[in-house]
Amino acid sequence: MLKQLIQLFAEKFLVSKKEWVSNQAQALISGGTDISYTSSTDTQDYTAPNDGVMCIHTQNAGWVKLASTSNPVRGILLHSPNIEGVYKQFVLPVAKGETISINVSTDKTAISVKFIPTIGS
């Protein structure tokens, strides 16, 4: 009987908090950490200090790659050679402690890399 009462209370509590819990997994609207991308030929790694998203914006890059070194199946790659003025923007969800490799072709004219934590981090 006590077990059923605790279960009922937990269900009611979680249902009333469902929207709040869901919101905790969203990226912050503003803020985050700018990451200085200095590599011109090699991969640069970044380890996420919290759960969040990696954001990258580039212009005129022939290709861009974001990939998890912890889980090589998770990643994003866009290859669009010989196209002028291409603007690429990616967002990759990441877990705390996950290392993300960043690699962008050398023909880029602009780049911005940012880590944005989730609200609940």
C-alpha positions, -999 to 999 in steps of 0.1 A, spaced: 0 0 0 28 24 9 46 15 -23 15 23 -44 11 56 -25 47 66 -32 43 56 -69 11 77 -72 28 107 -56 58 104 -78 37 102 -110 16 132 -100 48 152 -92 65 143 -125 35 150 -146 32 185 -131 70 191 -137 71 176 -172 74 210 -190 101 221 -166 121 189 -170 118 191 -208 130 227 -207 162 218 -189 175 200 -220 173 232 -242 203 253 -250 206 286 -233 191 314 -255 222 336 -250 256 332 -236 279 303 -242 317 301 -247 334 313 -279 360 288 -290 391 302 -308 396 280 -338 433 284 -347 440 253 -367 445 258 -404 452 223 -415 446 199 -385 418 189 -363 412 209 -331 396 192 -301 372 207 -276 359 189 -245 325 199 -234 324 212 -198 286 205 -195 258 191 -216 251 214 -244 255 221 -281 285 229 -303 277 256 -329 298 264 -359 293 290 -386 316 293 -416 317 311 -449 333 299 -481 347 267 -466 348 237 -490 340 214 -461 333 214 -424 334 185 -399 323 182 -363 327 148 -348 327 131 -314 359 113 -306 340 93 -279 314 81 -304 326 83 -340 291 76 -353 280 110 -340 290 139 -362 283 162 -390 302 166 -423 293 189 -452 313 189 -484 305 215 -510 337 222 -531 339 247 -559 309 267 -547 316 304 -539 299 322 -510 286 291 -492 275 297 -456 274 267 -433 259 265 -399 258 234 -377 246 225 -342 257 192 -326 243 181 -292 271 170 -269 274 155 -234 295 167 -205 331 154 -210 326 145 -246 354 155 -269 345 170 -302 369 173 -331 366 204 -352 380 205 -387 374 231 -414 390 235 -448 416 262 -452 397 281 -479 373 295 -453 370 333 -451 352 334 -417 346 310 -388 328 311 -355 328 282 -331 308 283 -298 298 259 -270 263 267 -255 254 248 -223 218 235 -217 196 253 -192 198 225 -167 236 223 -167 
